[in-house]
Amino acid sequence: MTTLTLSKWGNAQAVRLPKDMREQVGMTDGSRIEATVKDGAIVLRPIRKNVRIIRVPRLADVFRDRTEEYKAVEELGGSAVGEEAL
């Protein structure tokens, strides 16, 4: 739970929403919010048509067509500088 402060903004009052909270619901600058009062509480909800949804593919789908076994390749440059060259 996050505690916010009501502040004067012109002739109105405003609450600033932290960036991490806005990002969790996909809100950006200019996003529209629906405000209602329910059971004595102010409820703010983003209007869904403005929410950006980023679809991230599953890792299994990314590598689905890969047939060969992955083999790590050492890509270090330069000569040994310590105990690694025994």
C-alpha positions as CSV (number, residue, x, y, z in Angstrom):
1,M,0.0,0.0,0.0
2,T,1.3,3.4,-0.9
3,T,0.4,6.6,1.0
4,L,0.0,9.7,-1.1
5,T,-0.6,13.4,-0.2
6,L,-3.3,15.6,-1.5
7,S,-1.8,18.9,-2.8
8,K,-3.1,22.2,-4.1
9,W,-2.9,22.5,-7.9
10,G,-4.3,25.8,-9.1
11,N,-7.9,26.0,-7.8
12,A,-8.1,22.2,-7.4
13,Q,-6.5,19.5,-5.3
14,A,-4.3,16.8,-6.8
15,V,-2.7,13.5,-6.0
16,R,0.5,12.5,-7.8
17,L,0.8,8.9,-8.7
18,P,4.3,7.4,-8.5
19,K,5.9,6.2,-11.7
20,D,6.1,2.5,-10.7
21,M,2.4,2.5,-9.8
22,R,1.5,4.1,-13.2
23,E,3.7,1.6,-15.0
24,Q,2.0,-1.4,-13.3
25,V,-1.3,-0.4,-15.0
26,G,0.2,0.9,-18.2
27,M,-0.5,4.6,-17.7
28,T,1.5,7.3,-19.3
29,D,1.4,11.1,-19.4
30,G,-2.1,12.0,-20.7
31,S,-3.8,8.8,-19.7
32,R,-7.4,9.2,-18.7
33,I,-8.7,8.0,-15.4
34,E,-12.2,7.1,-14.2
35,A,-12.8,8.3,-10.6
36,T,-15.7,7.0,-8.5
37,V,-16.7,7.0,-4.8
38,K,-17.5,3.5,-3.5
39,D,-18.2,2.7,0.1
40,G,-16.6,5.9,1.3
41,A,-13.4,5.4,-0.7
42,I,-12.2,7.2,-3.8
43,V,-11.5,4.6,-6.5
44,L,-9.3,5.6,-9.5
45,R,-9.1,3.3,-12.6
46,P,-7.4,3.8,-15.9
47,I,-9.7,4.0,-18.8
48,R,-8.7,0.8,-20.6
49,K,-8.5,2.1,-24.2
50,N,-5.4,4.1,-23.2
51,V,-3.6,1.2,-21.5
52,R,-0.6,0.0,-23.4
53,I,-0.3,-3.8,-23.4
54,I,3.0,-5.3,-24.3
55,R,2.8,-8.9,-25.3
56,V,6.0,-10.8,-24.4
57,P,6.4,-14.2,-26.1
58,R,7.0,-17.3,-23.9
59,L,10.6,-18.4,-24.0
60,A,9.5,-21.9,-25.3
61,D,7.9,-20.2,-28.3
62,V,11.0,-18.1,-29.0
63,F,13.2,-21.3,-29.3
64,R,10.5,-23.6,-30.7
65,D,12.1,-23.9,-34.2
66,R,15.6,-24.3,-32.9
67,T,16.9,-27.7,-33.7
68,E,20.6,-27.8,-32.8
69,E,22.0,-28.0,-29.3
70,Y,23.4,-24.8,-27.9
71,K,27.1,-24.9,-27.3
72,A,28.7,-22.1,-25.4
73,V,31.7,-20.4,-27.1
74,E,34.4,-18.7,-25.1
75,E,34.8,-15.2,-26.4
76,L,37.3,-13.7,-24.1
77,G,39.9,-11.4,-25.6
78,G,43.4,-10.8,-24.4
79,S,45.9,-12.9,-22.5
80,A,45.6,-14.4,-19.1
81,V,46.2,-11.9,-16.3
82,G,45.9,-14.1,-13.1
83,E,45.4,-17.6,-11.8
84,E,42.9,-18.5,-14.6
85,A,45.8,-19.9,-16.8
86,L,47.1,-22.9,-14.8
